[in-house]
């Protein structure tokens, strides 16, 4: 899907997209319930050659959007390192643990830091890493959601103390009932409906 390079459905919470290069659009849409709930989402330091369309609750800073040529080395050959005159150089904010090993007076926007060897994703079978690999202890990036069961997506209100009435979302016309809210928040109802459908097919 070339046009939508980053598609964030709604509701979504605490999604972090830092220092990426997208050849296309960044979009946040497709919601039946909780249509404005994007609390905690952070889209920062990215380059997008297409449009950037995000909900109001999403924190978006220092992104280049709708720029056909942000100063790539050779976009036709899919070489998205930055040229020396790119406006993306030194234009990003520092995010500890993500881009604090920058070159220059500040980090660069996008996936590649000017002046550093471009990294490659995936496995290199020609030069595989030495085995066994030892696990590396990683610290949680800034703004990570550290609250357990924060989205109530799979375990109802487990771990939470209910101190008042719970709310119920009413889906709009045409909404898939498997995704419908059950009166707790966003979970439970769809599982019961799916079980009923499975029992109906097996019977």
C-alpha positions in Angstrom: 0.0 0.0 0.0 2.3 2.7 -1.3 0.1 5.8 -0.6 -0.5 5.1 3.1 2.9 4.2 4.5 1.8 4.6 8.1 -1.9 3.9 8.8 -3.0 4.4 12.4 -6.5 3.2 13.1 -8.6 4.8 15.9 -8.8 4.3 18.8 -5.1 3.9 19.4 -3.0 4.8 22.4 0.7 5.2 23.1 1.8 4.4 19.6 5.3 6.0 19.0 6.7 6.6 15.5 10.1 8.3 15.8 12.6 9.1 13.1 11.1 7.2 10.1 11.3 7.9 6.4 7.9 7.3 4.6 7.6 7.4 0.9 3.9 8.2 1.0 1.3 9.4 3.6 0.9 9.2 7.3 -2.8 8.8 8.1 -4.9 8.3 11.2 -8.5 7.4 10.5 -11.0 4.5 10.3 -12.9 4.6 13.5 -16.3 3.3 14.5 -16.2 4.0 18.2 -13.9 6.3 20.3 -13.3 8.3 17.1 -11.0 10.9 18.7 -9.2 8.6 21.2 -5.5 8.8 20.2 -4.2 9.8 23.7 -0.5 9.1 24.0 0.3 8.7 20.3 3.5 10.5 19.3 4.6 11.0 15.7 7.9 12.8 15.9 11.0 13.5 13.7 9.6 11.8 10.6 9.9 12.5 6.9 6.9 11.8 4.7 6.8 12.6 1.0 3.0 12.6 1.2 0.5 14.2 3.5 0.4 13.9 7.3 -3.2 13.7 8.6 -3.5 13.0 12.3 -6.1 13.4 15.0 -6.0 16.3 17.4 -5.0 14.2 20.4 -2.0 12.9 18.7 1.2 14.7 19.5 3.0 15.5 16.3 6.2 17.5 16.2 9.2 18.2 13.9 7.9 16.2 11.0 8.5 17.0 7.3 5.3 16.3 5.3 4.2 16.7 1.7 7.7 17.2 0.5 8.5 15.6 -2.8 12.2 15.9 -2.4 13.5 16.2 1.2 17.1 16.0 0.0 17.5 12.2 -0.5 20.7 10.9 -1.9 19.0 9.0 -4.7 15.2 8.4 -4.2 14.9 6.7 -7.6 17.3 4.0 -6.4 15.7 3.9 -3.0 18.7 5.5 -1.3 17.1 7.7 1.4 20.2 8.9 3.1 20.3 12.7 3.3 22.4 15.0 1.1 24.5 17.7 2.7 22.1 20.4 1.8 18.9 18.7 3.1 16.7 20.8 5.3 16.1 17.6 7.4 19.7 17.8 8.8 19.9 19.0 12.4 16.1 19.6 12.4 14.9 16.9 14.8 14.5 16.9 18.5 16.5 14.6 20.8 14.7 11.5 22.0 16.8 9.6 24.5 17.5 6.1 23.6 16.3 6.7 20.0 18.5 9.3 18.3 20.9 10.7 20.9 24.0 9.4 19.1 23.5 12.1 16.4 26.2 13.9 14.4 26.1 17.7 14.3 24.3 20.2 16.5 21.0 18.2 16.6 19.6 14.9 15.3 18.3 14.7 11.7 14.7 14.0 10.6 14.0 10.6 9.1 15.6 7.2 9.4 19.1 8.1 8.5 21.5 10.4 10.3 23.8 12.4 7.9 27.4 11.6 8.5 26.7 8.0 9.8 26.9 4.8 7.9 23.4 3.9 6.7 21.9 1.0 8.6 20.0 -1.8 7.0 17.0 -3.7 8.3 16.6 -7.5 8.4 19.0 -10.4 8.4 22.2 -10.3 6.4 22.8 -14.0 5.4 26.2 -13.1 3.8 27.5 -11.9 7.2 25.4 -13.5 9.9 25.9 -12.4 13.5 28.0 -14.6 15.8 26.0 -17.1 17.8 24.8 -17.4 20.4 23.5 -13.9 20.7 23.2 -12.5 24.2 20.0 -10.6 25.0 20.5 -6.9 25.5 18.6 -5.2 28.3 16.7 -2.3 26.9 15.2 0.6 28.8 11.7 1.7 28.1 11.7 4.7 25.7 10.4 8.0 26.9 6.6 8.3 27.0 6.1 4.5 27.0 2.9 3.4 28.5 3.9 1.6 31.7 0.4 1.0 33.0 -0.6 -2.7 32.9 -3.8 -3.4 31.0 -4.1 0.3 30.1 -6.3 -0.2 27.0 -8.7 -2.8 28.4 -8.4 -4.6 25.1 -8.1 -8.2 26.2 -8.7 -8.5 30.0 -11.7 -6.3 30.8 -11.1 -4.4 34.0 -8.6 -6.8 35.5 -6.2 -5.0 37.8 -8.4 -1.9 38.1 -10.7 -0.8 40.9 -14.1 0.4 39.7 -15.1 3.4 41.7 -18.1 4.6 39.7 -20.4 3.7 36.9 -18.8 2.4 33.7 -19.7 3.8 30.3 -20.9 2.1 27.2 -20.2 3.1 23.6 -22.9 2.8 21.0 -21.6 1.9 17.5 -22.9 3.7 14.4 -24.9 2.1 11.7 -23.0 -0.6 9.8 -20.5 -1.2 12.6 -19.2 -4.8 12.9 -20.8 -6.1 16.2 -17.7 -8.3 16.8 -15.8 -5.0 17.6 -18.7 -3.5 19.7 -18.2 -2.3 23.2 -19.6 -4.4 26.0 -20.2 -1.8 28.6 -16.9 -2.1 30.3 -14.8 -0.3 27.7 -13.7 -2.1 24.5 -13.5 -5.7 25.4 -15.6 -8.8 26.1 -18.6 -8.3 23.8 -16.8 -9.3 20.6 -15.5 -12.5 22.2 -19.0 -13.5 23.3 -20.4 -12.8 19.8 -17.6 -14.7 18.2 -18.2 -17.7 20.4 -21.9 -17.6 19.5 -21.1 -17.5 15.8 -18.7 -20.5 16.2 -21.3 -22.5 18.1 -23.9 -21.7 15.4 -21.6 -22.9 12.6 -20.6 -26.1 14.5 -24.3 -26.8 15.3 
